[in-house]
Each structure stands twice: as structure tokens, then as C-alpha cells.
């Protein structure tokens, strides 16, 4: 699987990411007020216009709130748009938020078995080809030792299943899956139990959908989610011991 081409990074985007990472890492804790504009520009070595645009976007994402006569305050993480694509990417490099990771998995266990069931009745030949391509991408990435592309292929696999449901609400749930897989990427790569089991679990889901067996598709996706829960628990426990 080829890696996506990187888009040119705008200056205010890099400033936004720099500021966001400081918020996520606790350099600027929740409920605290950011330094004034002059001080913050000096700390980040950036211009005022780039900083203002970064603050505007992070405010839209729920990470900051601008209050007259008080300044710009960092909001609690519970108020952030945690399914925002940028936030998913930024938090992937931070220490794991266990409560958030378990919440993501809990949501997946609710809707993914149902999605697999619908996919077994609604998937077209093109849909099946995309699901299989995601699975084969996982296999190839695992054999090649490419953990990053393995995550991309895993996301593609689950995205294809959601798209196969033809349900516009379920199709939007891919952001939850992407958040879960990216959040767990750094913390499970070195601790994951028997990757062969995970690949086989994905294959079993693929086969049930291909055979047009809704009940089996739901059951096998439930098994995959159960395995994912055990893998997450194991990786978090190992992380505590390190």
C-alpha cells in the first residue's frame, strides 16, 4: 500500500499544531489562561497573524475559548472535538487517554457488528473488492513490517464495511474507528498479542460478508471487537509496567 503524499504545510497550520501539542501535553493545562499574544509569539517564535489564525481554528475545535478582558483559556479535554481529524493525529503521539480509548472501543462494539450485518446484505461487488483490498493491505503491511501502513489498511477495511451498509449515518462513524486505531497505534504496536489472530479475525468477517451471511457477519465482528478489547487491555497493562 502506497503512503499518501504529504500536502504542503501552511505556516498557521504548523503554528496551530505546535500550540495544540503544548495543550495536549499539559504545557498549557486545562482551565489556565494562555500567555498574552506578545509572550506567546516569542515562546513559539511566530508572527501575530499566524498565531491569531491558529487560535481561531483551535477555538473552533473546542480546545480554546477567548474571553474578553480575561484572555484565551484552555478548555478541559471533555469539551474538545475528539473526533476531529487534526486532533486524532495530534493526540496519537501523546500519552494514551485510557478513558477515551475505552469509550471509542465501547462505541465500536455497539455499531460495528450491526454494520457488518448490514454489509452482508447490501455490499456490491465493488464494495466486497474494497473490503478485501483493505484486508490484503493489512496482510502485506504485516509481512513487510510496516506498522504505519498496517493501520491505514485496517482503517480502509472498516471504512469499506461501513460504506457497504449504504447507511449515511453509519458511514460517518468511520471517524470513531480512525480515532481508535490511531490512538492505539503507538501503544499496541510493540505489545499486540499474536497479530495472526487479528488478521484471521478480519478475514472471518470478510468471508461472512462475502457469503452473504448477516448473522455470521455480526457474530464474527463481535469476536473481532472482543479480541480488540483484550488487546487494548493487554497493551495498556504493559504500558503501565514499562
Protein Blocks (a to p, Z undefined) as FASTA:
>chain_A
ZZdddddddfklmmmmmmmmmmmnomagghiacddfklmmmmnopafklmmmmmmmmmmn
opaccdehkbpcdddfklpcfkbfklmmmmmmmccdfklmmmmmmmmmmmmmmmmmmmmm
mocfklmmmmmmmmmmmmmmmmnopaklmmmmmmmmmmmmmmmnopaklmmmmmmmmmmm
mmmmmmmmmmcghkklmmmmmmmmmmmmmnopaklmmmmmmmmmmmmmmmmmmmmmmmmm
ZZ
